[in-house]
Amino acid sequence: MAVQLTALLIFIAIFAIATLREVHVGILMFAAVCGVGVWLTEMPLADVVGGFPIGIMILLVGVTYFFGIAQANGTIDRAIQATLGRVGGNAVLLPFVFFALTAAVSAMGSPLAGLVMAPVGMPVAKKCRMDPMLMALAIGTGLSAGAFAPTSLFGIVSYGTARRADIDLSPLTLWAVAVIANLVLLIAAFLIFGGPKLVERRGTFSASIAAASPAPFTFHQIATIVSVIGLIVAIIACSLAGLDADVGVLSFAFGASLTLIDPDAGRAAVSRIDWSTALLVGGIITFVSVLQHMGSVDLLGDAAKNVGVPILAALVICGIGGLVSAFASTTGILAALVPLAPPVVASGDIAGWALICALAVCSSIVDVSPVSTVGATLVATADREDRPRMTSLLTRWGMSMVVIGPIALVGILVLPGAL
């Protein structure tokens, strides 16, 4: 047990050191796990390196390259302009429109890409006399919803890690849970932060805010939209047919087609590949695979099971995920905590897919806290006089999700299967 605990302490220490020194945790993890695997467990180096998640890396690289083309040729910006132009002057629709737009952008590989909507949405909220908290939460919940799409980072990490742990989790099920949970949160925010007042005064905003007479889509942009639709249809069709769609390979295929049509955008997209996240996830999952080999993950899982009640163990894991994610990388937390699910569900009292869905969403809905990148960006793009209030309210909202998220999601998803 001493060796397993030592490895766990090294794992935690690397997180702490990387945070304090502001260095890439994935690089530190990969370097450290080679030493841990060889010296503490006497694993051959080839076996240690073999734990690197090649499949997840292909997913991340393929998806970020494909949607990098959509960004490089202006398709994403043009689609946003067209959508805003169709809203007209109805301010009541704006929170839901920005939720949908942010979710769409966030679903295109990198969740944080959804933050491009913040500098657009916050001024719009000001001009139409909407509470900036409502717009901030519309963007934050939209980002979280889109992040769990089969084509986006949180979804890729969650269902990819689940499958490595032999837990059957449909990517579409995970996405549906994330969308529904975040829509419920948006409706709650609408009711709390001035939505009814917008309805009462039938709030409108200046037509100058909407995109007026946007330029038509170019041939390259139309081809990109067709490719995006083709990718989505292919994923859904494979799922309905009971096939395991390789989103990464599909993304490479559609991306290769687009780069032949638009070589300039293809070259520009190479620099948009999210290598940093690929290394982050790769380093953490490689370390976790060694911890699994050593029995350290089972040790943690047994500790959770020893709580006595499986539902309480699920609450503890989801609560830890939410609390730590509010201050650290959500991607890293998902990669580190999802492997804790198998020991907890081993008794058969808890459905693995339900626990992972609950854990994943709990780890994401706290990201509007101002100490996270999402929350900090939302505060920074608001008017200066609104920032103190938003900082206070987003802190309360984010920290409340640490408690509300696990109770609600475990109660709705996990509890029915345990009864």
N, C-alpha and C positions, 0 to 999 in steps of 0.2 A: 504493500500500500504506500510505502514511503516514496517509491519511485514514481508512482502515479500522481501523488500529491505534489511532488517536486516538479513534474512536467506541467501540471495545472498552474502552479505558482509562476513558472517561467512564462506560460501563456498569458497570464494576467499581467505580469510585470512588463511584458513587451507592449501590451496595450497602453499601460501607464507611461512607459518611457517614450513611446511614439507620440503620445498626446502632449507630454511635457516638452519634448524636444521639437515638436511639430515636424516630424519626419514621416515618411511613407511606411505605414504599419505592415503592409504586405511584403515589402522588401525585407524588413526586420524579421518577420515571421518565417519567411522562406529560408533565410540564412540560419536562423536559430533552430528551425525544425531539423535541418540536416545534422546539426550537432546533437540535438536531443535524440533523434532517431538512431544515430550511429553509436553514440556514447552511452546513453541511458538504457536503450532497449536492444542494442547490438543488432539493429536491423541493417541489412545491406543498403548502401546508399541508393542503389537502383530502385529498391522497394520504397524508400522514403520519397524519392522524386516521382515514383509511379503514382503517388497519391495526388499529384497535381491534377486538377479537374479540367482536362483537355476539352471535354464536351461543353462545359460551361464557358470556357474561354472562346470556343468557336461561336457559341451563341452571342456573347458580348461583342466580339469583334465584327461578326457578320451583321448584327442588328445596328450597331453604331455606325458602321460603314454605309449601310443601305440608307438609313435616315440622315446620315451626313450629306449624302447626295441631295436629298430633299431640302436640306438647309442651304446647301451651297448654291443651288439653282433658284432659290427664292420661293419654292413651292409652299413652304410652311408659312412664311410671311404673307404671301398672297392669299392663302386660304383663310388666315385670320382676318385680313382686311375684308374679304368677301362676306364672311360670317357676320362681322360687326356691321357691315353695310346693310344687312338684311334685318337687323334688329329694329331699325327705325328709331323712334324716340321713346320706346317703352322702357323705363328704368326698372320696372318690376322684374323684367326678364333678365336684366344684366347679371345678377349673381349666378343664375343658372347657365347663362351663356358663357360666362368666364369659367365656371366649373367645367363645362364641356370642352371649351377650347384648351384649358390647361391640361385636362385629362388627355386630350388628343395629342398634345405636344409631349407630355410626360410619357405617353405610351410608345413614343418613337425612340426607344433605346435608353435614354438617360432621364431619370425622373427629374433631376435638377434643371433640365432644359425647360421644364414647365415654368420656371421662375422668370422666363422672358415675358410672361404675362403680367408680372408685378408692376413694372414701370409703365405699362399700358393701363392696367386696371385701377391702380390707386388714384391717378389723376382723374379718371373717368368718374370714380366714386365721389371725388370732391366736387366736380362740376355739376353732378346731378343730385347733390345734397344727400348722398347715401352715407350711412355710417361706415367709416373706413374699416372697422372690424368685420363688417359683413362681407366686404369685398376681399379682405385679407383671408378670411376663412373660406370663401368661395374658391380662391386660388389654392389655398393650402389643401383643402379636401379634394379638389380636382387633381392636384399633383399626386396625392396619395392614391386616388382611385386609378389613375392612368399608370402609376408606377408598377402595378401588379398585372398589367397586361402580359400576355405570353411573349410579347416583343420587347418588354422593358425590364430594367435591371432587377427590381425587387421581385418581380414575377419569376424571372430566370433563376435567380439565386434560390428563391423559396422552393419552387417545384423541382429545380435541378438537384438541390441538396436533399430534398425529400426522396427523390427517386434513388439517389445514391445510398440512402438509408433504407431502401426497399419499402417505402411507404407510397401507396398508390394515391396520387393526387393529380387530378385533372387541372391543367393550367386555366381552363375556362371556368372551373368551379372556384378556384382561388380568385380570379378576376371578378367574378360575379359577387362574391362575398365582399371584396374590397369596394366595389362600386356601390353596392347597397348600403354598406356601413357608412361610407362617406357621404352618400346622399342623405341619409338620416341625420348625420351631423350638420350638413348644410341646411336642411330644413329647420333644425333646432336653432342654428345661428340666425336664420332668416326671421324666426319668431322672436328671438331674444334681442337682436340688434337692428331693429327698425324696419323690418320687412312689412309688417302690417301698416305702418305709416305710409310706406310707398304705395301700397294698395289703396289706402284711403284717399290720398291726394293724386292717385293715378300718375305717379311721378314720371316726368319726362326729362330728357336731357337735350342739350343743344345739338342740332343736326351736324354741327361742325365736328363733334366728337366721332361720329360714325364716318366710315370711309366713304367719301363721295366719288362716284364714277370711277371706281378702281380700274386699272388697266386690265385688259383681257389676259387670260392664261396663255402662256407661250406653249409651243409644241412640246418642249422639254418638260414643262410643268405638267401638262396633260399626261404625258407618258409616265411621269412620276406618280401622279394620282392613280392612274390605271394600275401601276405596279403595286402601290400600297393596297389597293382594293384586291388585287390578285393575291398578295401575301395573306391578307386577312381571310379571304375565301378559302385559300389552300389550307390554312390552319384549322378553320372551322370544319371543312370537309373531311380532313384527316381525323379530327376528333369524333365527328359523327360516324365515321366509318370504323371507329375503333382502332385506328392506326396511331402510332406515336410520331407525330410530325416533328421533324428536326427543324426548328425555327431558324437556327443558325445557318444551316445549309440552304434553306429556302431563301434567306436574306442574301446570302452570297450569290445565289442564282439570279434573283431579281436585280441585285446591285450590279452584277456583271452585265446584265442586259442594258441597264441604264447607262453604265459607263461607256458602252459601245455607242449609244445614242448621243451622249453628252460627255465626251472625254474630259473637258475642262472641269466639270462638276465632279467627275470620278476622281480626278487627281486631287482636287481640293478636299474631297471626303476622306482621303487617306489620313490627313492630319487631324480629322475629327474622330478617328477611332479612339475609343476610350480605353487606352492601354493602362492608364492609372487604376481604373476600377478592375480591369482584368487581373492585374498584379495583386491588387488588394484582396480580391476574392480567392485568387489562386494561392497566395501565401497563407491565408487563414484556413482554407479548406485542407491544404496539405498538412498543416499543423494538426488540425482536427482529426485527419485520417490517422496520423501517428498516435494521437491520444486515444482514438478508438482501438487501434491495434494493441495499445498498452492496457486497455481496460479503464482508462481514466474517465471516459464519457459514461461508461456503464456505472462507474462509481458515483458520478453526479446524478445519473438517472435513478440509481438505487436510493440515494439520499432523498430525492424528491418523492420516490415511492414510499419511503419510510415515514413521510408525513402522515401516512395512515389512510388517507382518503384520496382516491385518484383525482377527484374534481378539485380538491384543495391543492394537490400537486400541480395540476394544470393552471390554476390561478396563480400559484407562486412563479411558475416559469413565465407566464404571460406578463405578470407584474414586473418581473426582473427585466424582461425584454423591453417593456415600455419605459421603465425608469432609466435604464442605461442608455437606450436609444435617444432619449431626450437630450443627452449630453454628448453622445458619441456617434460614430458612423452607423446608420441604420443597416447599410449593406453588411458591415462587419458583424453586427449583432445577429442578423439573420443567418449568416454563414456559421457563426459560432453556436447559436442556441438551437437551431432546427435539429441538429443531430441529437439533442437531449430528448427529443420526442419518443424515439423507439423504446428506450427502457420504460418510459412511463406508460406507453400503450401496450407493452408486452403482455400484460395480464388479460387483455381483451376487453377490459371494461370501458376503454376510451377509444374512439375512432381516431386513427392517426391523421387522416385528412382534416378532420375538424380541429384538432389541436394545433396543427401547423397553420391552418387558415387563421385561427384566433391569434396565435403567436405573431404571425406575420403582420396582420393588420394592427394589432396592439403596438407593435414596434414602429409603425409608420404614423399613426394618427397623433402622436405626441410631437411630431417634427415642427409644428407651428410655434413651439416654445422659442422665445427670442435667443436662447443660448444655442440653438441649432442654426444651420445655414438657411433653412427655409424661413424660419421665424425672423431671423436677423435681416434677411432681404426684404421681407414684408414690412418690417418697421422702417428700414432705411429708405424705402420708396414712398413712404407716406409723407405728408406735409410735416414740417418741423414741429408745429404746435400740437400735432396729433401723436407724436412719437411717445411721450411719457405715458399717456393713457393706453396706447396700444401695447407698449412693453408690459405694463401691469396686467392688462386683460389677456394678452396672449400667454403670459406666464401662468395665469390662473387656469386658462383653458387647457394649455398643454399639460400642466401638472394634474388637472382633474381627469384627463384622459388616461393617466397612469392607473387610476382607480376604476373609472367608469368603463374603460375599454375591456379589461380582463373580466370584470363582473358581467357585462352585457354579452360579450362574445363567447365566453366560456358557458354562460347560462343558456345562450341561444343555440350554439353550435355543438358544444361538447356534452352538456348535461343530458339532453334527450337520449343520446346513445348510451349513456351510463345507467339510465333508469331501467 
